[in-house]
Amino acid sequence: LSGKLAPELLGAIAVAAYSYMALVPLIQPPIMKALTTEKERKIRMVQLRTVSKREKILFPAVLLLLVALLLPDAAPLLGMFCFGNLMRESGVVERLSDTVQNGLINIVTIFLGLSVGAKLV
């Protein structure tokens, strides 16, 4: 949205957004403590049923299909989340999934930082 309305502010908005996301682990705990009692925080959730492998594999596919039909502009972003989930749950591409979860995420983070920094110039 800012790329169309105020492209000159895109870099600053991106830095503010990523800074906020990085600070969520510091901001969230005091808010949660203030809004809940100690008894509520000690509640342990139990899993009601085990989710089958078929459900874990079908969920991203069905979700992506629904999003592509209802919100086509959001399909590429959600498609990447679904693809990552599908890679992890299928177990077929174990090495690729491990690489994406560990090494590749660091490289992508560096490139993201460089591209956001380049927008500030």
N, C-alpha and C positions, 0 to 999 in steps of 0.2 A: 504494500500500500504506500509506504513512504517513498519507494522507488518511482512511483507515478506522481504523487502529490508534491513531494519535496526531495528530489534526488540528492540535493546538496547536503541533506541531513541524514542520509542513509548510514554513513559510517558512524556518526555519533549515536544514532538510535541503536545500531547493532552492538556497539560497545556497551551501551547502557543495558541492553537486553541480556547480553552474555554475562555482564558483571552481576546482574540480579540473579541469573540462573546459578552462577558460581557461589553466590552468597546464601542461597536457599538453605543449605545444611546448617548455616549459622543463625539464620533468621527464624526458621521453623520451630526448633525445640522450645525456645521460651514462649512462643505463641501457643504451642500445644500444651505446655505446662500451665499457662494462664487460663486456658479454656476447658481443661479437664481436671477431674479429681484424681487423686492418687489411686483410688480403687478402680476407676475406669482405665487408667494407664496399665494396671496390672492384669487386666483381662487377657487371657490367652485364647486365641481363636483356634478352633479345631477344624480340620478339613472334613467336610460333610461326606464327600465321596471321592474316590480316585477318578481322575480324568483320564479317559482312555487315549491311547496314542492316536487313534483315528480322529478323535475330537481335537487334539492338539494340532493335527495337520490340517484338518478341514477349517478350523476357525479362521486362520489368516486368509485362506482362499475365499471363503464366504464373506468375510469382512471387506476385503478388497473389492469384490464384485459389487456389494451394496454401496460402498463409498464411490466407486467409479460411476454407478448409475445415478446416485443422489447428489454427489458433490464432485464432479469431474476435476475441478481445479485442485482438490486436495489429494487426488489419487496418486500422483508421483511420490509425495512425501509419505503418505500412509503405505504405499506400495513398498517402499524401502524398509519400513518397520516390519511389514508382513513378510517380506523376503528374508530378513534376518531371523525372524521367529521361525519361519519354515525351515531355514537351514539348520538351526539349532535343534529343532524338534524331530526332523526327519532322520537325523543320524547318518545320512548317506554321505554327506560331505564334511566329515568330522574335522579333517585338517584345515579345510577352507574356513569352516565355522570358527575354529580356534584362532586362526590367523586374523580373521575379521574382528573377533572379540578382543584381541590383545594388540598385535603389532599395527594393524591397519588403522585402528581407531586413533592411535597416537599420531600417525602420519597425517591423517585427515584433519585432526585438531590443529596441527601445525599449519597446514595449508589454509584452514579456515581463519586462523589468527592472522596469517599473512594477507589474505584477501580482505579481511575487515580492516586491517591496518592500512592497506593500500587505498581504501575508500576514504580514509581520513586526510590524505594528502591533497 
